[in-house]
Amino acid sequence: MTEQSPKIQAVNKTLYLSQLPPEWSNHLLIDQIRKSNEDNDLHYVVIDDDAAGSQTVKDVHVLTSWSGSTLESALNNFGNFFVLTNSRSLTSSSAFQANSEIATKLAQLVIETNKRIIVISRTDSTLRGHFFVEIQAITQAFHRYGINFDGICFIPFFYEGRRYTCDNIQWVEEKTQLIPAAATPYANDAVFSYKNSYLPLWIEEQTQGKVNASEVFSIDIHTIREGGPDAIAKIMAAITGERYVLVNALTYRDLEVFIRGWQIAESEGKRFLFRTAASFLKTAMGIGNNYIVPPQLLANSTSKYGGITVFGSHVPKSTGQLEAVRKLSYVKSKEINVDAILSAETRDDEIIKSCQFIHEALEDGYEALIFTSRTIVKADSYEKNLAIGQAISIALAEIVDMVQLKPKYVIAKGGVTASNIAILSLKVDIARVVGQAADGIPVWKLGEGSKWANIPFVIFPGNVGELNTLADIISKFRLA
């Protein structure tokens, strides 16, 4: 049984950070990272466990299928790309299968093309997801082709979501405080609950003791800020045997130092697998500042209707955002009764009524909002809780799939909800990330084969944004 770490107290953010050394002073690191990517022909492939992972990038494509020819074409045409598995909504065995299929095809491409493919398993900064299962699926697939990793880098830092890693602890910012992740509602997730904020012990917990906390190598803030890229390069050069490497980071500069040091080691023949949150992706790809896309450049000008917002996320932050949107006079909302969705006798009727509501709201000149009832339905097992969540999410996707009026935009609140709407409702095979609607909130332009080609699809993660962020986005689209 994994030991629980001693209780970690919340800290005052300003006081806590004031005790740390200043950031590394080189302001040219992102340029060096970009140049190294070009010089060494590095290709970043992100296996994403829900649709929110593209929340920091721009001009990068997202695939929702992964045949060998699809991946090869993306590698040749795009260089860097995402493959959306939506595995956070799947059972552990299904998540393993999806990751194994993708990793097998990527390993084949490494052998066939001799290209340097950097595999990133993107996941949640609040520590939810199939951590060990997905890492095992990827490493085992590469092993079958004689490819081993020197280390597995875990980097859950996510600046846009105010999730920080320091002293090997995952912190979540709330007002003036940094809260240890295990003390937040995210740790009580119906499927991915956990007890530890101290990440070496969290890794031990997630691997059920197969990786001991003492075996996790930590790169701390002092090493990053005082040693710089050269110190990181030396550390990474010495890592072997697929050892877990925990990277602490509080700022994008901290990430830049680590990535530049890793690149030096990579250019000398080292190979690493990454399990990260979204901030790492932008920096590793050499993408600069977030691009907040003005809604007037996105909204479907040919539609005479408003937009559709589908609200599946139920974490406390999301519920507050929901109430802010419902106060807008030009938003018409309907609560989806989760109990009705989960009952075979009432499910179809609830879906049809909800679709009719969207049609009526749009035809009457409103922005349409549907949201799930806020009471969380829990079962007595991990598998049953996953099934409940998936059933609700698929029902929301079916509602959107039935809508016949082309909206100005679609917003999906919650990563799993967004994934199912993208695949099942909007029929997305490929989309382009054009930027963000606000920090940490990606906007996709849908490809020609989708249900509503070229409209903006906003993926609003459940655990991102301030109280009025969603209301502000809808208001801007309204005026576009």
Residue pairs with C-beta under 8 A, 6 or more apart in sequence:
1 209
2 195
2 196
2 201
2 204
2 205
2 208
2 209
3 201
3 204
4 195
4 196
4 201
5 195
5 196
5 197
5 198
5 201
8 169
8 180
8 182
8 183
8 197
8 198
9 180
10 177
10 178
10 179
10 180
10 183
11 171
11 177
11 178
12 176
12 177
12 178
13 173
13 176
13 177
13 178
14 176
16 166
16 178
17 250
20 166
20 221
20 222
20 225
20 250
21 221
21 222
21 225
21 226
22 225
23 225
23 251
23 253
23 254
24 224
24 225
24 228
24 229
24 253
24 254
24 256
24 257
26 228
26 229
26 257
29 229
29 253
29 256
29 257
29 259
29 260
30 256
30 283
30 286
30 288
32 260
33 256
33 259
33 260
33 263
33 283
33 284
33 286
34 286
36 42
36 260
36 263
36 267
37 263
37 285
37 286
40 116
40 263
40 266
40 267
41 115
41 116
42 116
42 118
42 263
42 266
43 75
43 79
43 80
43 115
43 116
43 117
43 118
44 79
44 80
44 118
44 120
44 281
44 284
44 285
45 71
45 75
45 80
45 81
45 82
45 83
45 106
45 117
45 118
45 119
45 120
46 53
46 54
46 80
46 81
46 82
46 83
46 120
46 122
46 281
47 83
47 85
47 99
47 102
47 103
47 119
47 120
47 121
47 122
47 134
47 138
48 54
48 62
48 82
48 83
48 84
48 85
48 122
49 85
49 86
49 87
49 88
49 95
49 121
49 122
49 123
49 124
49 129
49 130
49 134
50 84
50 86
50 87
50 88
50 89
50 124
50 415
50 416
50 418
50 419
51 62
51 84
51 86
51 412
51 415
51 418
51 419
51 422
51 459
52 278
52 415
52 418
52 442
52 459
52 461
52 464
53 82
53 84
53 122
53 123
53 278
53 281
53 415
54 60
54 62
54 82
54 278
54 281
54 433
54 442
54 444
54 459
55 160
55 278
55 436
55 440
55 441
55 442
55 459
55 461
55 464
56 160
56 278
56 279
56 281
56 282
56 287
56 290
56 436
56 440
56 442
57 281
57 282
57 285
57 287
57 433
57 442
58 287
58 290
58 291
58 433
58 434
58 435
58 436
59 432
59 433
59 434
60 78
60 80
60 81
60 82
60 285
60 287
60 432
60 433
61 74
61 78
61 81
61 82
61 430
61 431
61 432
61 433
62 81
62 82
62 83
62 84
62 428
62 430
62 431
62 432
62 433
62 444
63 70
63 71
63 74
63 81
63 82
63 83
63 84
63 429
63 430
64 83
64 84
64 422
64 423
64 428
64 429
64 430
65 429
66 83
66 101
66 102
66 105
67 105
68 105
68 108
71 83
71 102
71 105
71 106
71 109
72 109
72 113
74 81
75 81
75 109
75 113
75 115
75 117
80 285
82 122
82 433
83 102
84 419
84 422
84 423
85 95
85 98
85 99
85 102
86 416
86 419
86 420
86 423
87 94
87 95
87 98
87 99
87 129
87 130
87 134
88 95
88 123
88 124
88 128
88 129
88 130
88 192
88 415
88 416
89 386
89 389
89 390
89 393
89 416
89 419
89 420
90 98
90 130
90 386
90 390
91 383
91 386
92 130
92 133
95 130
95 133
95 134
95 137
96 130
96 133
96 134
96 136
96 137
97 137
98 137
99 121
99 133
99 134
99 137
99 138
99 141
100 137
100 138
100 140
100 141
103 119
103 137
103 138
103 141
103 142
104 141
104 144
106 117
106 119
106 141
106 142
107 141
107 142
107 144
107 145
107 147
108 145
109 115
109 117
110 117
110 142
110 145
110 147
111 145
111 147
116 266
118 266
118 272
118 274
118 284
119 138
119 273
119 274
120 274
120 275
120 276
120 280
120 281
120 284
121 134
121 135
121 138
121 273
121 274
121 275
121 276
122 276
122 277
122 278
122 281
123 129
123 131
123 134
123 156
123 275
123 276
123 277
124 156
124 186
124 277
124 415
124 463
125 156
125 157
125 158
125 161
125 163
125 170
125 277
125 278
125 463
126 161
126 163
126 170
126 172
126 181
126 184
126 186
126 187
126 463
127 156
127 170
127 181
127 186
127 187
127 192
127 194
127 202
128 186
128 189
128 191
128 192
129 192
131 203
131 206
131 207
131 275
132 206
132 207
132 208
132 210
132 211
134 275
135 152
135 273
135 275
138 273
139 149
139 152
139 242
139 273
142 148
142 149
147 271
148 242
148 271
149 242
149 271
149 272
149 273
150 236
150 239
150 240
150 241
150 242
150 243
150 270
150 271
150 272
151 217
151 236
151 239
151 240
151 242
151 243
151 244
151 245
151 270
151 272
151 273
152 242
152 243
152 244
152 245
152 272
152 273
152 274
152 275
153 245
153 247
153 262
153 272
153 273
153 274
153 275
153 276
154 199
154 203
154 244
154 245
154 246
154 247
154 275
154 276
155 165
155 247
155 249
155 255
155 258
155 274
155 275
155 276
155 277
155 280
156 163
156 165
156 170
156 199
156 276
156 277
157 163
157 164
157 165
157 247
157 248
157 249
157 250
157 254
157 255
157 277
157 279
157 280
158 277
158 278
158 279
158 440
159 251
159 252
159 279
160 278
160 279
160 290
160 439
160 440
160 464
161 277
161 440
161 461
161 463
161 464
162 172
162 173
163 170
163 171
163 172
163 173
163 181
163 277
164 170
164 171
164 173
164 178
164 249
164 250
165 171
165 199
165 246
165 247
165 248
165 249
165 250
166 221
166 248
166 249
166 250
167 220
167 221
167 248
168 198
168 199
168 200
168 218
168 220
168 246
168 248
169 180
169 181
169 197
169 198
169 199
170 180
170 181
170 197
170 199
170 202
171 178
171 179
171 180
171 181
171 197
172 178
172 179
172 180
172 181
172 184
172 186
173 179
174 184
180 197
181 187
181 197
182 194
182 195
182 196
182 197
182 202
183 197
185 315
185 316
186 315
186 463
187 193
187 194
187 195
190 376
190 378
190 385
190 388
190 389
191 382
191 385
191 386
191 389
194 202
194 205
194 206
195 205
196 202
196 204
196 205
198 213
199 216
199 246
200 213
200 214
200 216
200 218
200 246
201 213
203 211
203 213
203 216
203 244
203 246
204 211
204 212
204 213
204 216
211 244
215 243
215 244
216 243
216 244
216 245
216 246
217 235
217 239
217 243
217 244
217 245
217 246
218 245
218 246
218 248
219 232
219 235
219 245
219 246
219 247
219 248
219 258
220 248
221 248
221 249
221 250
221 254
223 231
223 232
223 235
224 231
224 232
224 248
224 249
224 254
224 257
224 258
225 254
225 257
228 257
228 261
229 257
229 260
229 261
229 264
230 261
230 264
231 261
232 257
232 258
232 260
232 261
232 262
232 264
232 265
233 261
233 262
233 264
233 265
235 261
236 245
236 261
236 262
236 264
236 265
236 266
236 270
236 272
237 265
237 268
237 270
239 245
239 270
239 272
242 273
245 272
247 258
248 254
249 255
249 258
249 279
252 279
252 283
255 279
255 280
255 283
256 283
259 280
259 283
259 284
262 272
266 272
274 280
274 284
278 440
282 290
290 435
290 436
290 439
291 434
291 435
291 436
292 435
292 436
292 437
292 438
292 439
293 434
293 435
293 436
293 437
293 443
293 456
294 476
294 480
295 409
295 437
295 456
295 473
295 476
295 477
295 479
295 480
296 479
296 480
298 409
298 434
298 443
298 445
298 456
298 477
298 480
299 307
299 408
299 409
299 456
299 477
299 480
300 406
300 407
300 408
300 409
300 452
300 454
300 455
300 456
302 406
303 406
303 407
303 408
303 455
305 362
305 363
305 405
305 406
305 407
305 408
306 330
306 361
306 362
306 365
306 366
306 367
306 368
306 407
306 408
306 477
306 478
307 367
307 368
307 407
307 408
307 409
307 410
307 411
307 474
307 477
308 358
308 362
308 367
308 368
308 369
308 370
308 400
308 403
308 407
308 409
308 410
308 411
309 325
309 331
309 367
309 368
309 369
309 370
309 410
309 411
309 412
309 413
309 470
309 474
310 370
310 371
310 396
310 399
310 400
310 410
310 411
310 412
310 413
310 417
310 421
311 318
311 322
311 369
311 370
311 371
311 372
311 413
311 414
311 417
312 371
312 372
312 392
312 393
312 396
312 412
312 413
312 414
312 416
312 417
312 462
313 413
313 414
313 415
313 417
313 460
313 461
313 462
313 463
314 372
314 374
314 376
314 414
314 462
315 462
315 463
317 462
317 463
317 464
317 465
318 413
318 414
318 462
318 463
319 374
320 467
321 413
321 465
321 467
321 468
321 469
321 470
321 471
322 371
322 413
322 470
324 467
324 468
324 470
324 471
325 331
325 333
325 369
325 470
325 471
325 474
326 333
326 369
327 471
328 367
328 471
328 474
328 475
330 365
330 366
330 367
330 478
331 366
331 367
331 368
331 369
331 474
332 357
332 361
332 364
332 366
332 367
332 368
332 369
333 369
333 370
333 371
334 354
334 357
334 369
334 370
334 371
335 370
335 371
335 372
335 373
336 350
336 354
336 370
336 371
336 372
336 373
336 395
336 396
336 399
337 346
337 350
337 373
338 372
338 373
338 375
338 377
338 392
339 346
339 373
339 377
340 346
340 347
340 349
340 350
341 347
341 350
341 351
341 372
341 391
341 392
341 395
342 377
342 388
342 391
342 392
347 395
350 395
351 395
351 398
351 399
351 402
352 402
354 370
354 399
355 399
355 402
355 403
357 368
357 370
358 368
358 370
358 399
358 400
358 403
358 405
359 403
359 404
359 405
361 367
361 368
362 368
362 405
362 407
363 405
367 474
367 477
367 478
368 407
370 396
370 399
371 413
372 392
372 396
377 388
378 385
378 388
379 385
379 387
379 388
389 416
390 416
393 414
393 416
393 417
393 419
393 420
394 420
394 424
396 417
396 420
396 421
397 417
397 420
397 421
397 423
397 424
397 425
398 424
398 425
400 410
400 421
400 425
400 426
401 424
401 425
401 451
406 452
406 455
407 452
407 455
408 455
408 477
408 480
409 455
409 456
409 457
409 458
409 477
410 421
410 426
410 452
410 455
410 456
410 457
410 458
411 457
411 458
411 460
411 470
411 473
411 474
412 418
412 421
412 422
412 457
412 458
412 459
412 460
413 460
413 462
413 470
414 460
414 461
414 462
415 459
415 461
415 462
418 457
418 459
418 460
421 457
422 428
422 431
422 444
422 457
422 459
425 451
426 446
426 450
426 451
426 452
426 457
427 449
427 450
427 451
428 444
428 446
428 447
428 450
428 457
429 447
429 449
429 450
430 447
430 449
431 444
431 445
431 446
431 447
431 450
431 457
432 444
432 445
432 447
433 442
433 443
433 444
434 443
434 444
434 445
434 456
435 442
435 443
436 442
436 443
437 443
437 458
437 460
437 473
438 465
438 469
438 472
438 473
439 464
440 461
440 464
440 465
441 458
441 459
441 460
441 461
441 464
441 465
441 469
441 473
442 458
442 459
443 456
443 457
443 458
443 459
444 456
444 457
444 458
444 459
445 454
445 455
445 456
445 457
446 452
446 453
446 454
446 455
446 457
447 453
448 454
458 473
460 469
460 470
460 473
